[in-house]
Amino acid sequence: MRTEDFDYFLPKELIAQEPPGERDSCRLLVMDRATGALEHRIFSDLAALLRPGDLLVLNDTRVVPARLRCRRPSGGRVELLFVEPVDSLSWKVFAKPGRRLLPGATLLVEKHETLEELLVTGVASTGERVVRLAPSSRFGTIAELIEACGEIPLPPYIRRTVRTEDAEAYQTVYARNKGAVAAPTAGLHFSRSMLDALGEQGVGRAFLTLHVGPGTFLPVKVADPADHPMHAEEYLLPSETADAVVRTKREGGRVIAVGTTVVRALEHCAATCGGVRASSGRTRLKILPPYAFGVVDGLITNFHLPQSTLIMLVAAFAGREAVLNAYAGAVADRYRFFSYGDAMFIR
């Protein structure tokens, strides 16, 4: 298995730049895992594809406005993506440009009339810069600064200026636990009314939290994907969700993961906790084919970047050739790809 085995051709014009008008109005490519058969639907048709007793597991992480535009005292522009906290006053960040951003440097945040200062205090072993809130700041924590001055970090393949409406369009309707720098995009398609209707027909729902990190966008740069380092992501699996998963499996229902982040959290817990039970921590789980799934029976997901760990996870779940065939069909039928694009349901 090589990284190039997960490549596919994607015309640039199929990369969605805008969210759909209505969340559940996007297209849905339905794939049968057993046969590879494909069916073209609308996302709101999901109600006809789920059964009473099925359980949707959703990631309730909320994207923070983690992109901050700064300048050096000399005038040079620097863009920061806040990755994770070191403590309340210091965070690891990706800086662009960052090669010459060395410890001791000062960055100025210009969003408000009063300039805020960030101090570069170190370089992490993984390459991120560490920045610290200056003692003169009127904010008590970095998190407060981000909320006041940052913007939603749309993925790099959305090549337009962030707009006010992205602050909600790039969140799921059930997002509540702040901490992600990227949305769990499979969940973007659910409207509140659709979730309520599914509940009325007997489809259960349960929530976990996995704070999606910037590693979700990092390309696999090695020939063998087994050598690709995964960034750790923080997760929380509550007891009520673990109980719902166990009960669903026991009673013959299907556990449907809404997004690859949910797959990783559930399968991590099953593999490291002796079964699906309440837990929290950090996961670096990398799912490559072949992989023996212990929990997930179905997957709702978006279309993913070529040669990414996400398409590899989907291929592990449904078969590499079948997935690449589905992607080729989606390209031919002009589906919209990536975060603001269309969806798949693999059952």
Residue frames as qw, qx, qy, qz and C-alpha x, y, z in Angstrom:
[[0.000, 0.889, 0.459, 0.000, 0.00, 0.00, 0.00],
 [0.435, 0.045, 0.045, 0.898, 1.37, 3.36, -1.09],
 [0.076, 0.533, 0.293, -0.790, 0.17, 6.91, -0.61],
 [0.200, 0.267, -0.486, -0.808, -0.26, 7.24, -4.37],
 [0.083, -0.243, -0.951, -0.174, -2.80, 4.39, -4.25],
 [0.018, -0.666, -0.648, 0.370, -5.28, 6.89, -2.79],
 [0.035, -0.317, 0.214, 0.924, -4.99, 9.52, -5.49],
 [0.379, 0.597, 0.701, 0.090, -7.81, 10.59, -7.79],
 [0.219, 0.234, 0.297, 0.899, -8.44, 13.32, -10.33],
 [0.049, -0.737, -0.580, 0.343, -10.49, 16.27, -9.12],
 [0.270, 0.605, 0.254, 0.705, -11.24, 19.33, -11.27],
 [0.211, -0.036, -0.400, 0.891, -10.69, 22.48, -9.21],
 [0.340, -0.233, -0.180, -0.893, -14.15, 23.81, -10.05],
 [0.678, -0.358, -0.600, -0.227, -15.73, 20.96, -8.05],
 [0.407, -0.139, -0.589, 0.685, -14.18, 22.19, -4.78],
 [0.185, -0.814, -0.523, -0.173, -17.12, 23.88, -3.05],
 [0.285, 0.259, -0.206, 0.900, -16.46, 27.50, -2.14],
 [0.393, -0.279, 0.105, -0.870, -19.88, 28.21, -0.64],
 [0.269, 0.094, 0.886, -0.365, -22.22, 26.30, 1.68],
 [0.030, -0.411, -0.798, -0.439, -25.52, 25.09, 0.19],
 [0.266, -0.454, -0.127, -0.841, -28.56, 27.30, 0.57],
 [0.780, -0.442, 0.090, -0.434, -30.16, 24.86, 3.02],
 [0.308, -0.560, 0.764, -0.087, -28.04, 22.51, 5.12],
 [0.612, 0.014, 0.787, -0.083, -29.89, 19.32, 4.17],
 [0.656, 0.663, 0.093, -0.348, -30.30, 20.21, 0.47],
 [0.018, 0.634, -0.708, -0.309, -26.91, 18.93, -0.64],
 [0.804, 0.230, -0.468, -0.287, -26.51, 15.77, -2.69],
 [0.626, -0.437, 0.611, -0.209, -25.95, 12.40, -1.02],
 [0.587, 0.375, -0.686, -0.212, -24.10, 9.52, -2.65],
 [0.804, -0.324, 0.368, -0.336, -25.24, 6.28, -1.01],
 [0.419, 0.486, -0.764, -0.076, -22.84, 3.35, -1.16],
 [0.943, -0.245, -0.003, -0.227, -23.51, -0.28, -0.24],
 [0.255, -0.696, 0.672, 0.012, -20.42, -1.70, 1.45],
 [0.750, -0.041, 0.659, -0.029, -21.26, -5.26, 0.52],
 [0.704, 0.493, 0.473, 0.194, -21.68, -4.70, -3.22],
 [0.350, -0.218, 0.234, 0.880, -20.20, -1.28, -3.94],
 [0.146, 0.641, 0.640, 0.398, -23.50, -0.26, -5.54],
 [0.139, -0.127, -0.136, 0.973, -24.15, 3.48, -5.69],
 [0.015, 0.729, 0.673, 0.126, -27.36, 5.47, -5.42],
 [0.178, 0.241, 0.007, 0.954, -27.84, 9.19, -5.93],
 [0.281, -0.711, -0.640, 0.080, -29.98, 10.97, -3.35],
 [0.040, -0.745, 0.088, -0.660, -30.50, 14.27, -1.54],
 [0.192, 0.226, -0.745, 0.598, -29.27, 14.53, 2.05],
 [0.515, -0.127, 0.313, -0.788, -32.79, 15.00, 3.38],
 [0.820, 0.064, -0.444, -0.355, -33.54, 11.50, 1.99],
 [0.186, 0.348, -0.841, 0.371, -31.47, 10.08, 4.84],
 [0.570, -0.117, 0.465, -0.667, -34.69, 9.51, 6.79],
 [0.893, 0.222, -0.103, -0.377, -35.66, 6.83, 4.26],
 [0.658, 0.436, -0.595, 0.152, -32.27, 5.13, 4.64],
 [0.001, -0.318, 0.750, -0.580, -32.18, 4.88, 8.43],
 [0.572, -0.334, -0.714, -0.226, -34.24, 2.54, 10.60],
 [0.582, -0.694, 0.093, -0.414, -35.80, 2.81, 14.05],
 [0.912, -0.372, 0.090, 0.150, -33.17, 1.59, 16.49],
 [0.676, 0.424, -0.072, 0.599, -30.25, 3.05, 14.54],
 [0.446, -0.788, -0.126, 0.405, -27.99, 5.45, 16.43],
 [0.451, 0.773, -0.054, 0.443, -26.37, 8.56, 14.98],
 [0.643, -0.546, -0.109, 0.525, -23.19, 9.50, 16.84],
 [0.319, 0.867, 0.116, 0.366, -22.24, 13.13, 16.28],
 [0.589, -0.054, -0.230, 0.773, -19.22, 15.27, 17.15],
 [0.127, -0.914, -0.383, -0.039, -20.35, 18.35, 19.10],
 [0.533, -0.277, 0.015, 0.799, -17.03, 20.21, 18.96],
 [0.205, 0.940, 0.248, -0.108, -17.26, 23.91, 18.14],
 [0.653, 0.381, 0.051, 0.653, -14.77, 25.68, 15.88],
 [0.328, -0.762, -0.151, 0.538, -13.00, 28.58, 17.55],
 [0.419, 0.907, -0.003, 0.039, -11.97, 31.69, 15.57],
 [0.812, -0.413, 0.196, 0.363, -8.43, 30.39, 15.57],
 [0.620, 0.391, 0.200, 0.650, -6.95, 32.44, 12.71],
 [0.245, -0.873, -0.132, 0.401, -5.36, 35.71, 13.74],
 [0.586, 0.646, 0.087, 0.481, -3.85, 38.28, 11.39],
 [0.522, -0.745, -0.012, 0.416, -0.85, 40.09, 12.84],
 [0.529, 0.780, -0.152, 0.299, 2.08, 42.23, 11.78],
 [0.717, -0.137, -0.232, 0.643, 5.64, 42.62, 12.92],
 [0.205, -0.803, -0.135, 0.543, 6.71, 46.01, 14.34],
 [0.252, -0.317, 0.497, 0.767, 8.58, 46.46, 11.03],
 [0.504, 0.374, -0.099, -0.772, 5.32, 46.06, 9.11],
 [0.265, 0.171, -0.894, -0.318, 5.59, 42.49, 7.77],
 [0.753, -0.155, -0.029, -0.638, 2.33, 40.54, 7.83],
 [0.091, 0.185, -0.968, 0.146, 2.05, 37.21, 9.69],
 [0.729, -0.218, -0.252, -0.598, -0.95, 34.92, 9.87],
 [0.117, -0.284, 0.874, -0.376, -1.31, 32.67, 12.90],
 [0.739, -0.213, -0.481, -0.420, -3.40, 29.53, 13.25],
 [0.371, -0.489, 0.611, -0.500, -3.78, 28.66, 16.93],
 [0.565, 0.127, -0.800, -0.161, -3.36, 24.93, 17.33],
 [0.713, -0.457, -0.531, 0.026, -3.56, 24.07, 21.02],
 [0.300, -0.886, 0.170, -0.310, -2.97, 25.68, 24.41],
 [0.526, 0.259, -0.653, 0.479, 0.19, 25.21, 26.41],
 [0.180, -0.406, -0.663, 0.602, -1.47, 27.05, 29.28],
 [0.147, 0.824, 0.513, -0.192, -3.97, 29.89, 29.54],
 [0.018, -0.881, 0.131, 0.455, -1.40, 32.47, 28.40],
 [0.058, -0.524, 0.716, 0.458, 0.56, 30.46, 25.80],
 [0.852, 0.347, 0.295, -0.257, -0.49, 28.53, 22.68],
 [0.482, -0.131, 0.676, 0.541, 1.20, 26.60, 19.91],
 [0.483, 0.723, 0.125, -0.479, 0.55, 28.20, 16.52],
 [0.673, 0.280, 0.451, 0.515, 1.26, 27.62, 12.85],
 [0.027, -0.780, 0.023, 0.624, 2.73, 30.85, 11.48],
 [0.621, 0.426, 0.485, 0.445, 2.75, 31.93, 7.84],
 [0.714, 0.423, -0.512, 0.223, 5.39, 32.99, 7.03],
 [0.737, -0.663, 0.049, -0.119, 7.08, 31.41, 10.00],
 [0.874, 0.185, -0.209, 0.397, 10.60, 30.36, 9.07],
 [0.365, 0.408, -0.281, 0.788, 12.15, 33.58, 10.37],
 [0.507, -0.671, -0.047, -0.539, 9.80, 33.95, 13.32],
 [0.595, 0.141, -0.666, 0.427, 12.20, 33.21, 16.16],
 [0.527, -0.637, -0.491, 0.276, 11.92, 33.36, 19.94],
 [0.334, -0.385, -0.108, 0.854, 12.05, 36.94, 21.13],
 [0.024, 0.263, 0.481, 0.836, 9.99, 38.31, 18.25],
 [0.216, 0.380, 0.517, -0.736, 6.93, 40.47, 18.90],
 [0.046, 0.370, 0.741, 0.558, 3.70, 40.38, 16.89],
 [0.197, 0.169, 0.257, -0.931, 1.02, 43.05, 16.91],
 [0.131, 0.489, 0.858, 0.093, -2.69, 42.23, 16.62],
 [0.042, 0.000, 0.136, 0.990, -4.44, 45.06, 14.85],
 [0.121, -0.514, -0.793, -0.305, -8.13, 44.23, 15.10],
 [0.279, -0.842, -0.439, 0.141, -8.85, 46.80, 17.80],
 [0.131, 0.948, -0.073, 0.281, -7.81, 50.40, 18.28],
 [0.438, -0.744, 0.499, -0.073, -5.47, 49.36, 21.07],
 [0.613, 0.456, -0.642, -0.066, -2.69, 47.16, 19.71],
 [0.882, -0.396, 0.223, -0.129, -2.33, 43.79, 21.40],
 [0.191, 0.681, -0.705, -0.036, 1.09, 42.18, 21.61],
 [0.994, -0.096, 0.028, -0.053, 2.01, 38.51, 21.31],
 [0.150, -0.760, 0.629, 0.063, 5.49, 37.36, 22.24],
 [0.873, 0.263, -0.406, -0.063, 7.17, 34.44, 20.46],
 [0.521, -0.686, 0.463, -0.210, 8.68, 32.37, 23.25],
 [0.491, -0.325, 0.800, 0.109, 9.74, 29.13, 21.60],
 [0.569, 0.324, -0.564, -0.503, 9.60, 26.59, 18.79],
 [0.853, -0.164, 0.379, -0.317, 7.88, 23.26, 19.46],
 [0.442, -0.303, 0.801, 0.268, 9.54, 20.00, 18.49],
 [0.524, 0.457, 0.708, 0.125, 6.86, 19.55, 15.80],
 [0.362, 0.279, 0.365, 0.811, 7.63, 22.96, 14.26],
 [0.140, -0.855, -0.430, -0.253, 4.88, 25.13, 15.70],
 [0.179, 0.434, -0.312, 0.826, 5.79, 28.44, 17.27],
 [0.381, -0.572, -0.657, 0.309, 4.79, 29.11, 20.87],
 [0.042, 0.532, 0.050, 0.844, 3.30, 32.56, 21.47],
 [0.339, -0.429, -0.662, 0.513, 2.46, 34.18, 24.78],
 [0.070, -0.892, -0.370, -0.248, 0.13, 36.99, 25.70],
 [0.341, 0.429, -0.284, 0.787, 2.07, 40.13, 26.59],
 [0.278, -0.359, -0.655, 0.603, 1.77, 41.35, 30.22],
 [0.091, 0.193, 0.044, -0.976, 0.27, 44.61, 28.92],
 [0.204, -0.258, -0.771, -0.545, -2.68, 42.87, 27.27],
 [0.450, -0.155, 0.239, -0.846, -6.20, 43.79, 28.33],
 [0.848, -0.050, -0.388, -0.358, -7.22, 40.15, 27.82],
 [0.620, -0.565, 0.484, -0.250, -6.80, 37.65, 30.62],
 [0.723, -0.098, 0.669, 0.142, -6.13, 34.62, 28.41],
 [0.064, -0.211, 0.699, 0.680, -5.19, 33.72, 24.85],
 [0.117, 0.441, 0.881, 0.128, -8.65, 32.18, 24.46],
 [0.071, 0.800, 0.389, -0.451, -10.24, 35.56, 25.18],
 [0.045, -0.576, 0.387, 0.718, -7.97, 37.23, 22.63],
 [0.120, 0.048, 0.871, 0.474, -8.90, 34.68, 19.97],
 [0.117, 0.629, 0.762, -0.095, -12.62, 35.10, 20.59],
 [0.032, 0.835, 0.186, -0.517, -12.35, 38.87, 20.31],
 [0.057, 0.741, -0.397, -0.539, -9.86, 39.22, 17.46],
 [0.315, -0.172, 0.870, 0.339, -9.77, 35.95, 15.51],
 [0.625, 0.298, -0.219, -0.688, -11.69, 34.69, 12.51],
 [0.917, 0.042, 0.354, -0.180, -13.08, 31.29, 11.56],
 [0.198, -0.537, 0.711, 0.408, -10.23, 29.31, 9.95],
 [0.839, 0.430, 0.057, -0.330, -11.78, 28.17, 6.69],
 [0.849, -0.090, 0.408, 0.324, -9.74, 25.41, 5.02],
 [0.217, -0.524, 0.405, 0.717, -7.01, 26.52, 2.59],
 [0.235, 0.196, 0.792, 0.528, -8.89, 25.12, -0.42],
 [0.087, 0.852, 0.515, -0.035, -11.69, 27.66, 0.12],
 [0.482, 0.020, 0.139, 0.865, -10.05, 30.48, -1.77],
 [0.067, -0.735, -0.311, -0.599, -12.10, 33.47, -0.79],
 [0.015, -0.386, 0.437, -0.813, -12.28, 35.95, 2.04],
 [0.188, -0.340, -0.862, 0.325, -13.96, 34.77, 5.22],
 [0.247, -0.467, -0.265, -0.806, -17.39, 36.35, 5.60],
 [0.375, -0.294, 0.473, -0.741, -19.52, 37.02, 8.67],
 [0.861, -0.028, -0.043, -0.506, -21.94, 34.22, 7.78],
 [0.671, 0.290, -0.673, 0.107, -19.12, 31.63, 7.81],
 [0.123, -0.377, 0.673, -0.624, -19.02, 31.97, 11.61],
 [0.684, 0.004, 0.506, -0.526, -22.24, 29.90, 11.75],
 [0.822, 0.412, -0.230, -0.320, -22.23, 28.16, 8.35],
 [0.540, 0.435, -0.695, 0.189, -18.95, 26.46, 9.31],
 [0.251, -0.220, 0.766, -0.550, -20.45, 25.14, 12.56],
 [0.256, -0.298, -0.901, -0.184, -22.83, 22.23, 13.04],
 [0.408, -0.589, -0.207, -0.666, -26.21, 23.18, 14.50],
 [0.822, -0.524, -0.221, -0.038, -25.32, 21.15, 17.61],
 [0.582, 0.354, -0.374, 0.630, -21.80, 22.55, 18.13],
 [0.496, -0.827, -0.143, -0.221, -21.23, 23.42, 21.78],
 [0.763, -0.542, 0.107, 0.335, -17.80, 22.45, 23.10],
 [0.295, 0.925, -0.233, -0.056, -15.20, 24.97, 21.93],
 [0.614, -0.549, 0.519, 0.231, -11.82, 23.70, 20.82],
 [0.766, 0.290, 0.480, 0.314, -11.67, 22.73, 17.12],
 [0.069, -0.573, 0.300, 0.760, -9.78, 24.55, 14.39],
 [0.250, 0.081, -0.711, -0.653, -11.74, 22.74, 11.67],
 [0.698, -0.036, 0.179, -0.692, -15.37, 21.68, 11.52],
 [0.393, 0.010, 0.919, 0.021, -16.48, 18.03, 11.60],
 [0.247, 0.235, -0.336, -0.878, -17.91, 18.68, 8.17],
 [0.194, -0.230, -0.914, -0.272, -20.18, 15.63, 7.79],
 [0.105, -0.540, -0.714, 0.434, -22.37, 17.16, 10.47],
 [0.034, 0.257, -0.071, -0.963, -22.80, 20.45, 8.61],
 [0.239, -0.146, -0.707, -0.649, -25.61, 18.88, 6.55],
 [0.259, -0.485, -0.822, 0.146, -27.97, 18.31, 9.47],
 [0.209, -0.490, -0.049, -0.845, -30.61, 20.94, 10.20],
 [0.250, -0.111, 0.692, -0.668, -32.37, 21.06, 13.55],
 [0.742, 0.150, 0.084, -0.648, -35.67, 20.11, 11.92],
 [0.723, 0.304, -0.598, -0.164, -34.08, 17.10, 10.23],
 [0.199, 0.230, -0.846, 0.439, -32.58, 15.86, 13.50],
 [0.466, 0.001, 0.489, -0.737, -35.95, 16.27, 15.22],
 [0.795, 0.233, -0.196, -0.524, -37.72, 14.35, 12.44],
 [0.568, 0.295, -0.765, 0.065, -35.20, 11.50, 12.65],
 [0.077, -0.155, 0.772, -0.611, -35.75, 11.33, 16.40],
 [0.646, 0.099, 0.237, -0.719, -39.51, 11.07, 15.90],
 [0.828, 0.265, -0.376, -0.320, -39.04, 8.08, 13.59],
 [0.931, -0.356, 0.075, -0.017, -37.00, 6.25, 16.23],
 [0.719, 0.424, -0.248, 0.491, -33.45, 7.06, 15.16],
 [0.600, -0.724, -0.153, 0.305, -31.37, 7.80, 18.25],
 [0.434, 0.744, -0.202, 0.466, -28.60, 10.34, 18.55],
 [0.727, -0.607, -0.062, 0.314, -25.68, 10.66, 20.92],
 [0.264, 0.926, -0.190, 0.191, -22.74, 13.01, 21.12],
 [0.794, -0.316, -0.011, 0.519, -19.02, 12.86, 21.70],
 [0.072, 0.974, -0.140, -0.162, -16.38, 15.55, 21.38],
 [0.786, -0.049, 0.232, 0.571, -13.23, 15.38, 19.31],
 [0.018, 0.893, -0.055, -0.447, -11.52, 18.72, 18.79],
 [0.806, 0.489, 0.194, 0.270, -10.45, 18.61, 15.16],
 [0.435, -0.668, 0.225, 0.561, -6.87, 19.83, 14.77],
 [0.329, 0.763, -0.311, -0.460, -4.96, 21.25, 11.81],
 [0.313, -0.290, 0.876, 0.224, -3.56, 17.79, 11.10],
 [0.614, 0.467, 0.608, -0.189, -6.79, 17.10, 9.23],
 [0.490, 0.849, -0.019, -0.195, -5.44, 19.31, 6.40],
 [0.229, -0.690, 0.631, 0.270, -1.85, 18.10, 6.42],
 [0.795, 0.417, -0.346, -0.272, -0.97, 16.11, 3.30],
 [0.902, -0.266, 0.308, 0.142, 0.66, 12.72, 3.54],
 [0.258, 0.866, -0.392, -0.171, 4.18, 13.46, 2.28],
 [0.325, -0.437, 0.835, 0.077, 5.70, 10.00, 2.69],
 [0.417, 0.196, -0.740, -0.490, 5.46, 7.16, 0.19],
 [0.411, -0.238, -0.878, 0.063, 4.18, 4.72, 2.81],
 [0.374, -0.647, -0.133, -0.651, 1.18, 6.14, 4.73],
 [0.808, -0.441, -0.362, 0.147, 2.13, 3.97, 7.72],
 [0.591, -0.034, -0.196, 0.782, 5.06, 6.36, 8.21],
 [0.043, -0.631, -0.182, -0.753, 2.86, 9.47, 8.32],
 [0.202, -0.118, -0.664, 0.710, 2.82, 11.07, 11.81],
 [0.238, -0.691, -0.589, -0.346, -0.68, 11.81, 13.12],
 [0.054, -0.410, 0.309, -0.857, -1.29, 14.90, 15.24],
 [0.158, -0.297, -0.862, 0.380, -2.91, 14.13, 18.57],
 [0.301, -0.420, -0.268, -0.813, -6.49, 15.34, 19.03],
 [0.166, -0.066, 0.704, -0.687, -8.37, 15.71, 22.30],
 [0.474, -0.258, -0.664, -0.517, -11.57, 13.70, 22.73],
 [0.321, -0.099, 0.653, -0.679, -14.30, 13.05, 25.28],
 [0.451, -0.184, -0.779, -0.395, -16.69, 10.09, 25.13],
 [0.438, -0.329, 0.370, -0.751, -19.44, 10.63, 27.76],
 [0.249, -0.028, 0.939, -0.237, -20.95, 7.72, 29.66],
 [0.598, 0.440, 0.414, -0.527, -24.42, 8.29, 28.16],
 [0.555, 0.608, -0.401, -0.403, -22.98, 8.00, 24.64],
 [0.090, 0.350, -0.932, 0.013, -20.99, 4.88, 25.49],
 [0.415, 0.154, 0.796, -0.413, -24.11, 3.34, 27.00],
 [0.632, 0.544, 0.106, -0.542, -26.18, 4.24, 23.92],
 [0.407, 0.547, -0.675, -0.284, -23.61, 2.62, 21.61],
 [0.068, -0.169, 0.969, -0.169, -23.48, -0.58, 23.67],
 [0.503, 0.317, 0.614, -0.520, -27.28, -0.73, 23.89],
 [0.590, 0.579, -0.185, -0.531, -27.69, -0.17, 20.15],
 [0.297, 0.424, -0.841, -0.157, -25.27, -2.97, 19.31],
 [0.215, -0.016, 0.917, -0.336, -26.94, -5.30, 21.79],
 [0.517, 0.443, 0.519, -0.517, -30.41, -4.62, 20.39],
 [0.610, 0.312, 0.646, 0.337, -29.41, -5.07, 16.75],
 [0.260, 0.942, 0.137, -0.163, -29.37, -1.44, 15.64],
 [0.719, 0.406, 0.022, 0.564, -26.66, 0.18, 13.59],
 [0.382, -0.724, -0.036, 0.573, -24.13, 2.63, 14.96],
 [0.529, 0.710, 0.247, 0.394, -23.83, 5.35, 12.31],
 [0.487, -0.436, -0.029, 0.756, -20.80, 7.61, 12.70],
 [0.300, 0.929, 0.212, 0.049, -21.37, 11.15, 11.46],
 [0.188, 0.916, -0.344, 0.084, -17.87, 11.92, 10.22],
 [0.766, 0.286, -0.492, 0.300, -14.42, 10.42, 10.33],
 [0.033, -0.514, 0.532, -0.672, -13.72, 12.17, 13.65],
 [0.775, -0.273, 0.232, -0.520, -16.47, 10.11, 15.29],
 [0.941, 0.180, -0.287, 0.008, -15.03, 6.94, 13.75],
 [0.476, 0.460, -0.551, 0.508, -11.61, 7.70, 15.20],
 [0.327, -0.455, 0.468, -0.683, -12.95, 8.49, 18.66],
 [0.894, -0.138, 0.108, -0.411, -15.16, 5.39, 18.88],
 [0.915, 0.244, -0.299, 0.114, -12.58, 3.01, 17.44],
 [0.235, 0.551, -0.564, 0.568, -9.83, 4.49, 19.65],
 [0.540, -0.400, 0.429, -0.604, -11.94, 3.87, 22.74],
 [0.968, 0.018, -0.025, -0.250, -12.83, 0.34, 21.66],
 [0.791, 0.390, -0.390, 0.266, -9.18, -0.48, 21.02],
 [0.307, 0.436, -0.529, 0.660, -7.65, 1.12, 24.11],
 [0.395, -0.342, 0.390, -0.758, -10.33, 1.00, 26.80],
 [0.121, 0.007, 0.981, -0.151, -11.36, -2.64, 26.59],
 [0.088, 0.587, 0.795, 0.122, -14.63, -1.78, 24.87],
 [0.005, -0.584, -0.219, -0.781, -16.80, 1.28, 24.34],
 [0.481, -0.649, -0.504, 0.306, -16.90, 3.00, 27.70],
 [0.053, -0.995, -0.061, -0.049, -16.68, 6.55, 28.98],
 [0.739, -0.217, 0.084, 0.632, -13.19, 7.96, 28.53],
 [0.202, 0.978, -0.013, -0.042, -11.26, 11.05, 27.59],
 [0.654, -0.431, 0.361, 0.506, -7.76, 11.87, 26.47],
 [0.241, 0.709, -0.389, -0.537, -5.90, 12.28, 23.21],
 [0.865, 0.191, 0.463, 0.038, -5.89, 10.05, 20.17],
 [0.039, 0.614, -0.574, -0.541, -3.40, 9.58, 17.37],
 [0.691, 0.174, 0.701, -0.030, -5.31, 6.69, 15.85],
 [0.252, 0.482, -0.520, -0.659, -4.52, 6.28, 12.16],
 [0.748, 0.217, 0.583, -0.230, -6.93, 4.01, 10.32],
 [0.248, 0.520, -0.629, -0.522, -5.49, 2.50, 7.15],
 [0.937, 0.129, -0.065, -0.317, -6.65, -0.52, 5.17],
 [0.531, -0.414, -0.678, -0.294, -6.89, -3.22, 6.23],
 [0.118, -0.262, 0.532, -0.797, -8.55, -2.38, 9.55],
 [0.317, -0.372, -0.872, -0.023, -10.94, -4.41, 11.70],
 [0.264, -0.418, 0.044, -0.868, -13.68, -2.00, 12.79],
 [0.210, -0.140, -0.897, 0.362, -15.10, -2.89, 16.19],
 [0.111, 0.439, 0.536, -0.713, -17.90, -0.36, 16.59],
 [0.309, 0.456, -0.106, -0.828, -19.01, 1.53, 13.49],
 [0.550, 0.313, 0.773, 0.036, -21.62, 0.00, 11.18],
 [0.413, 0.750, 0.415, 0.307, -22.25, 2.96, 8.88],
 [0.418, -0.345, 0.022, 0.840, -20.56, 6.23, 7.99],
 [0.275, 0.910, 0.302, 0.070, -21.84, 9.62, 6.88],
 [0.549, -0.433, 0.202, 0.685, -18.94, 11.61, 5.48],
 [0.344, 0.846, -0.097, -0.395, -17.93, 14.29, 3.01],
 [0.856, 0.443, -0.030, 0.263, -15.61, 13.76, 0.06],
 [0.585, -0.721, 0.171, 0.328, -11.96, 14.04, 1.10],
 [0.173, 0.840, -0.437, -0.273, -8.70, 15.26, -0.37],
 [0.882, 0.339, -0.325, 0.046, -6.64, 12.89, -2.53],
 [0.656, 0.257, -0.536, 0.465, -3.89, 11.04, -0.67],
 [0.283, -0.570, 0.332, -0.696, -5.20, 12.20, 2.73],
 [0.002, 0.080, -0.927, 0.366, -5.53, 10.15, 5.90],
 [0.533, 0.207, 0.388, -0.723, -9.28, 10.79, 5.70],
 [0.746, 0.347, -0.335, -0.460, -9.79, 9.08, 2.33],
 [0.342, 0.295, -0.884, 0.123, -7.59, 6.27, 3.64],
 [0.295, 0.014, 0.740, -0.605, -9.93, 5.84, 6.62],
 [0.699, 0.317, 0.095, -0.634, -12.94, 5.71, 4.29],
 [0.616, 0.407, -0.633, -0.232, -11.13, 3.18, 2.11],
 [0.054, 0.201, -0.917, 0.341, -10.43, 1.05, 5.17],
 [0.475, 0.160, 0.568, -0.653, -14.15, 1.08, 5.93],
 [0.725, 0.477, 0.217, -0.446, -15.55, 0.43, 2.45],
 [0.817, 0.147, 0.437, 0.347, -12.66, -0.89, 0.35],
 [0.231, -0.511, 0.278, 0.780, -10.12, 1.13, -1.61],
 [0.133, 0.106, 0.722, 0.671, -11.27, 0.20, -5.11],
 [0.041, -0.682, -0.725, -0.090, -14.95, 0.70, -4.25],
 [0.186, -0.793, -0.219, 0.536, -14.26, 4.12, -2.72],
 [0.186, -0.377, 0.428, 0.800, -12.13, 5.31, -5.64],
 [0.083, 0.347, 0.800, 0.483, -14.86, 4.09, -8.01],
 [0.102, -0.794, -0.575, 0.167, -17.43, 6.07, -6.00],
 [0.212, -0.681, 0.049, 0.699, -15.24, 9.17, -6.11],
 [0.178, -0.067, 0.639, 0.746, -14.80, 8.82, -9.88],
 [0.004, -0.584, -0.768, -0.263, -18.57, 8.59, -10.21],
 [0.180, -0.811, -0.363, 0.421, -19.02, 11.65, -8.02],
 [0.207, -0.453, 0.317, 0.807, -16.61, 13.62, -10.20],
 [0.102, 0.194, 0.764, 0.607, -18.41, 12.50, -13.36],
 [0.136, -0.699, -0.686, -0.147, -21.76, 13.55, -11.86],
 [0.126, 0.578, -0.037, 0.806, -20.38, 16.92, -10.75],
 [0.605, -0.668, -0.407, 0.150, -20.74, 16.47, -7.01],
 [0.000, -0.883, 0.231, -0.408, -19.30, 19.25, -4.85],
 [0.803, 0.014, -0.477, 0.357, -16.21, 18.28, -2.84],
 [0.393, 0.151, -0.497, 0.759, -14.69, 18.93, 0.59],
 [0.073, -0.176, -0.643, 0.742, -15.94, 20.95, 3.55],
 [0.395, 0.340, 0.193, -0.831, -18.84, 22.88, 2.01],
 [0.325, 0.200, -0.737, -0.559, -19.55, 20.11, -0.49],
 [0.804, -0.120, -0.292, -0.503, -21.83, 17.10, -0.80],
 [0.516, -0.438, 0.654, -0.338, -21.95, 13.94, 1.32],
 [0.529, 0.137, -0.814, -0.199, -21.72, 10.16, 1.23],
 [0.727, -0.333, 0.385, -0.460, -23.58, 7.57, 3.26],
 [0.429, 0.326, -0.840, -0.071, -21.75, 4.26, 3.39],
 [0.726, -0.262, 0.314, -0.554, -23.92, 1.52, 4.83]]
